[in-house]
Amino acid sequence: MAYLPGEEERAQELPITDPRRVGVTARVLLIVAVLIPLDTYFMADLHRRGIEDPTIIALFWNVLFLFVILRAINEIFQRLTPRRALAQQELLALWILVSVATTPTGIDTVKTSWGTMQGYAYFMSPQNNWEQLFGEYVPESMTVNDLGALERLWMGDHSIFDEQNWRAWTGPISRWTLLFTFMWGGSAGLAVIFRKRWMERERMSFPIVQVPFEISRPTIPSLRMPVFWVAFSIAAGITLLNGLRAFYPGLPQIPVKMGQEPTLDLNRLLTGHPWNAMGRVYPAFYPFGIGLGLLIPQELSLSMWLFFLLWRAEAVLVAWLGWTSSSGFPFMKEQSFGGYLAILGFSLWAGRGYFKQVWDRILGRGDPAFDADEPMRYQTAFLIFLAGFVAVTMLGISIRMTAAVATAFFAQYYIMTMIVGRIRAEMGLPTHEIERLGPTVMQGNLLGARLLGKQNLTSLSVFFGFTRGLRNIPYPHMLEGLYLSGRTGLSGRRLLFACMAVIPLATALSYFWNLYLGYEHGIGADWNKWMPWSSQEAWKQLEGWLVADAGFDWARTVAIILGFAFYFGLQTVRSIWVWWPIHPAGYALSTTYYMQFLWMPMLVAWAIKSIASRYSGRGAVRHLQAVAFGLILGDVMMGSVWAVYSAVTRVETYTFWP
């Protein structure tokens, strides 16, 4: 595989015959096989104890914690027996594979789909009238309807190894595992098709992956810079002190989290009409959030906090004018959705010449040299994607979706997948949730029960879990793996096939550990408030659609079109006036739920970069990068220590996020 222009200098040179150069070696696969059961158990245990999911942020903090530990162990081998130490390529392959293996365990995949699987049967009652409303349309093949098995799961003090328990879950979980395997496996083909355009032509910077890349280097340059240790000490010290305060209330706290210090909540000052329409505005100061903000472009961090406040101002204006309604006006989510579509649409339009060449190669035409240096030929990549797309579409049809609805559903899913990949590649945001904008919600809101019918809406609702927020999906990690292969020479082909192999293993283990802990402890008694709510979310939403019995929603459609046009206009202005300081992506991204947690870190990061660029020389860029690494690692490592301590001792401790 060809290296990216300007990346010929290697942090670690290995002979071309050295097997470690390919990255995905036998010992890497062995380490991954050991780590996946531990990681999936840890994630299920966090879920059980109500600790916020690591996959909510773009840089999975559980994977970063494991990676730093592995890097420290590898440093010992490097000093004692260098030949047995993992090469940089192997370390980075570990990072990608463990990240991909973590995606099924996240809040927007197994955790939510697991609740949806059981929610209808367990919460159906004469009061909610679900059985009469849509009971006959619920697909039995991907849901669990054995009330005895569900009662034992919610009560606890039972075992998943009892035949009466595991038998109820075997069929549905097998089908869900096949769904994720084919759906996410198909994404590997898309990663190859977009690689050259985004990495070599547009030179995307992949800010998120700069953290593991820096840690993987044989001599980590940032560690030799005093500013790294200052930033690390500040972030780790804050998290350590706040954690100790949970045991010693007399200690002071340093409020950096949302809601940690009530006096900082601006909403207590905005209680009257129309100011109370603004929603929650709280100045939090997450150290890792500031660090990630320092790694992204300055105009993007500016746009994030600026558009966040503008959206809040729009809510106040609409309330003042009396235009709010139960229908959701002014449809901020839909405006944002239009912006998301424009992010990908503008990219596809700008690269239309490139994608024509790709299509020619898929059809067997064009210059064979065009894809000779890719991990696989474009024709092979397209067939992998097509096989995944056809398989999941057929699975949708098998649960009684019409062919047109199933095709449209998974087409939109892959479009949203590419949008998330583009966001991470170009912007590296701390969080890239696309909350409630996936195909289940958008098709249900736009088309309604009259056009879709009860069966389609019910089948769409079964798939709500993995389209709810799209925060934890393998595609962007696969793209980042190909980016790292260009920088270090590890085999992108072997990495992609290894990613495809770990998906079914991690998915099955994630379901298993949740069931294991569930039957042991009882999800009704020990699972915080998440499971009762999560198990009903999709079905209550379906109930609302069926009761409303609405048709095509023109107002939401117009909002999407306006959002698309607004983004396209801002991007056009930015391409004409290079000095334009506003990044249009902020328009789409700042409506997300977790931007209320991160708008202030984005403002702080923007202010720091603005001051540094104005009053310091070019050397300030490297120093700011070291500060970013220090803030991220200090906060995440100390926060992870508290999480592990809590998991071992079963004592509630300080959580650094959210």
URQUI-V348371 format. One line per field, one symbol per residue. ss: DSSP state (H for helix, E for strand, L for the rest). phi: phi as a letter, one per 20 degrees, with the letter a starting at -180 (. if undefined). psi: psi as a letter, one per 20 degrees, with the letter a starting at -180 (. if undefined). A space follows every 10 residues. Layout:
BEGIN
ss = ???
phi = ???
psi = ???
END
This chain:
BEGIN
ss = LLLLLLLLLL LLLLLLLLHH HHLLLHHHHH HHHHHHHHHH HHHHHHHHLL LLLHHHLLLL HHHHHHHHHH HHHHHHHHHH LHHHLLLHHH HHHHHHHHHH HHHLLLLLLH HHHHHHHHHH HHHLLLLLLH HHHHHHHLLH HHLLLLHHHH HHHHHLLLLL LLHHHHHHHH HHHHHHHHHH HHHHHHHHHH HHHHHHHHHH HLLLLLHHHH HHHHHHLLLL HHHHLHHHHH HHHHHHHHHH HHHHHLLLLL LLLLLLLLLL LHHHEHHHHL LLLLHHHHLL LELLLLHHHH HHHHHLLHHH HHHHHHHHHH HHHHHHHHHH HLLLLLLLLL LHHHHHHHHH HHHHHHHHHH LHHHHHHHHH HHLLLLLHHH HLLLLLLHHH HHHHHHHHHH HHHHHHHHLL LLHHHHHHHH HHHHHHHHHH HHHHHHLLLL LLLLLLLLHH HHHHHHHHHH HHHHHHHHHH HHLLHHHLLL LLLLHHHHHH HHHHHHHHLL LHHHHHHHHH HHHHHHHHHH HHHHHHHHHH HLHHHHLLLH HHHHHHHHHH HHHHHHHHLL LLLHHHHHHH HHHHHHHHHH HHHHHHLLLL LLLLHHHHHL LLLLHHHHHH HHHHHHHHHH HHHHHLLLHH HHHHHHHHHH HHHHHHHHHH HHHHHHHHHL LLLLLLLL
phi = .fefgndffe fbecgfefff ffneefffff ffffffffff fgfffgggem egffffefeg ffffffffff ffffffffee cgfefffgff ffffgfffff ffgfeffecg feffffgdff ffdfbffemf fffbgfdfff fccdcfffff ffffenmccf ffgfefffdg fgffffffgf fffeffffff fffegfffed eelfelggff fffffffgdf gffedgffff fgffffffff ffffffecgf ffddfcefmf cgfeffffec eefeffffnf cceecggfff ffffeegfff fffffffgff ffffffffff emefbffoge lfffffffff ffgfffffff dgffffffff ffendnefff dfeegbffff ffffffffff ffffffffdm ffgfffffff ffgfffffff fffffedlfg bcfdflcfff fffffeemff eenfffffff ffefgedfcl eccfgfffff ffffffecnf ffffffffgf ffgfffffff fffffgffff dnffdcdldf fgfffdgfff ffgfffffle dfefffffff ffffffffff ffgffedfeg edeffgffee efgeffedff gfffffffff fffedcefff ffffffffff ffffffffff gfffgfffem dfcfdfbe
psi = pqqqpjkhpq hopqqhiphi hignrhhghg gghhhghggh ggghhgghjk ppphjhqhno hhgggggggh hgghhghhhg nhhiqprghg ghhgggghgh hhhhirhjdg gghgghhihg hhjprhgikh ghgjgiipoh hjrpjohghg ghghhakapi iphighhhig gghghhgggh ggghhhhhgh gghiggghhh gilqimhgih ghgghiqgoo hhijphhghg gghgghgghg ghghhhhnii qrqooiqpjh ohiioihiim irpjhiihap opnrlpghgg ghhhirqhhg hghghghghh ghhggggghh ikiqriijpk lhghggghgg hhggggghgh khgghghghg hhjjaaohih khjrhqqhgg ghhgghgggg ghghhghhkk qqhgggghgh ghghghghgg ggghghhlqh qkqmpkjrhg gghggghrhh ghrhgghghh hhjhgjjgik hnqhghhggh ghghhhhijq ohghgghhgh highghgghg gghggghghg hoihhjkbig ghghhighhh ggggghghlr bpnhghghhg gggghgghgh hgghhgnhip ippihhghhj iqgihhhjhg hhgggggghg gghhirahih ghghghgggg gghgggghhh ghggghhgik ppappip.
END
